[in-house]
Amino acid sequence: MELNTAVLSDFVKLAAVLWQKGYDSVPQVMMDSGLFKTMPIPANTGNTREFSEIDSQEYAKEKDQGDQAQRAQVQQGYTKTMKSKRVALDIGITYEHRTQNKYPEITEQLTGSGRQVSNRIDLDLAHRVSFATATSYVNMDGRTVDITVGDDLQLAYSAHTLKGSSTTYRNILANNPRLSKGALEAIERLVVEETYNQFGEKMTMPFDILFTTDDPNTVNTAREYLQSTSDVEGAHSGIKNVYASKYRHVILPRVATDNVGSPDTDKRYYWGIASSLMTTGKLGIWEAARLKAPADMNAGEEFSTDDWNFGVRGGYGIVIISASWFKMSKGNGDQ
């Protein structure tokens, strides 16, 4: 297509193809990680969603002959409200771009715009882990984001509370060691000894995810433990590696970032384990990422600049209800 002869309708078709190419090129890391469950939110159903946990007793009770069975207790857990927000960016295809046939520049702008909404969702999801030891953070737009779970505490904490029991539990590893065999066994002990339902009863929960940042040393350590055929710390060959295929290793490249998405070395060694089956992390999609194109009226041209304006739009919400399915270490030796 010769851009200097293209009419708006033809150019919009080209823009849609380039935008889709950019959108398809983005790996949906956090959405595919298993840490969050994604759900579409129908239009015209409000801008909030309320989520709650409900637990029943873990064990049945004995029943003697002719006696009435005991009524099972049900305990509603904590509740969190998800709120929708919209994100957007606009780009202008200038008169000079169109009349001077600057195809590479246009291609770069439109394919880049296809990544912007998905990248922002990925960053916001990753920051639930990045700032897991805080109750809030200020995002790149200067807005304070509440990231507490249902008990009004931070996601990773040493004394989470339960609704139907005075028992507390921790899901952040003491002393925050870096990933190693000993540290992995220690965090697995949290699963065994610090995982409860709302009645304070021990729950058995399948943890199938080992997550790390993209720090090369941490990534390589995780791969050694999960992919070696023998014990990587064994003195003799042929000893079985008990961690082989035990977890799915998920690398989260945006966790070690600050609030604007720049590298943050303080978070370099973050790692942990999680249960994709029992996660209470929710991502609600109110408005799927889309390209907004100019209309045919007035040839789609902005009066003062002669630009053809395109935009990207998306709407979503994030919430985490409880913390029992998530165990982590900052890997920095903090007490």
C-alpha positions, 0 to 999 in steps of 0.5 A: 500500500502506498501511504500517500495515496491511502484513504482512511478506511484502507489505513484503518484496516492496515492499522488493525493488522499491525496492532494485532501483530503487536498484541500477539507478540506479547507473552502474557506472563502473569496471566499465564503464571497460574498465580491469578485466575482471569475472568471476563466481566460483562458490560453494564454490570457495574464497576465493582465485584465482591469476592469472598471465601467460604470454608466448611469443616475439614472432617466429618463427625462420628454418628451413633446408631439412630442419632442425628448427624451433626450439622456441618459448620460453615465459616465465611472468610474475608471479603475483598472488592475488586474495582475496575480501572481503565488505561489508555494511550493515543498515538498520532499518524501525522500528515508527513508520515502519510504523505512521505510514505514513512512506513517503518515509523508507522509500523513501529508505532502501531505494533508498539501500541498493540503491546501497551495495555497487555504490558500494563496489566502484566506490570500491575499483576507483577507488582502484587508480588513486588510489593507483597510485603507492603499494604499499598504502593504508589503506581506510575500514575501517582495513585495509591493502590491498596494491595491488602488481602482480606485480613487487611494485611500485606500479602506476605506477612508473618501473622495472617489472621483467620475469621473463625479462629484465633490462630495466625499463620505466616507465609513469608519465610523467616530470614528471607534466604535466597533460593537453595535446597535448604530454603526450599525445604523451609518454605515447604515446611510453611506449607505443612505447618502454616496452611489453615482453613478459616476454622484453624484446621490444617489444610492440605493444599497442592503447591505446584508453582515455583516462581522467581524473578528473572535474575540469572543466578536464581533462574539457574538455581531453580532449573538445577533443582527442577531439571537435574536427574540426580541430587544436585548437592549429592556427593555421589552420582545416581542419587534421585533428585526429589524436586525433579518435575515437582514444580512448574518454574515460572519466571516473572520478569517484572517483579524486580521493578519499581513502581514505574517499571524500572529495574529494582535490585532490592527485589532481585532475589524474590522467589516463592511457591504457590498453588494454582488450584487454590489461588485467590488472585483474581483478574477481572477484564471489563474491557479487553485490550483494543485499538480505537481508530479514527472515524470517517467523518472529516476523513478522520483528520484532526483539524489543527494537526492534520493527524489521524489519531489512534488509541489503545484502551483497556479496563480491568481490576485486580484483587487477592482475597487471602494469602494461604496459597502463596509463600515467598522469600525476599531472598535478601536475608532480612530478619 
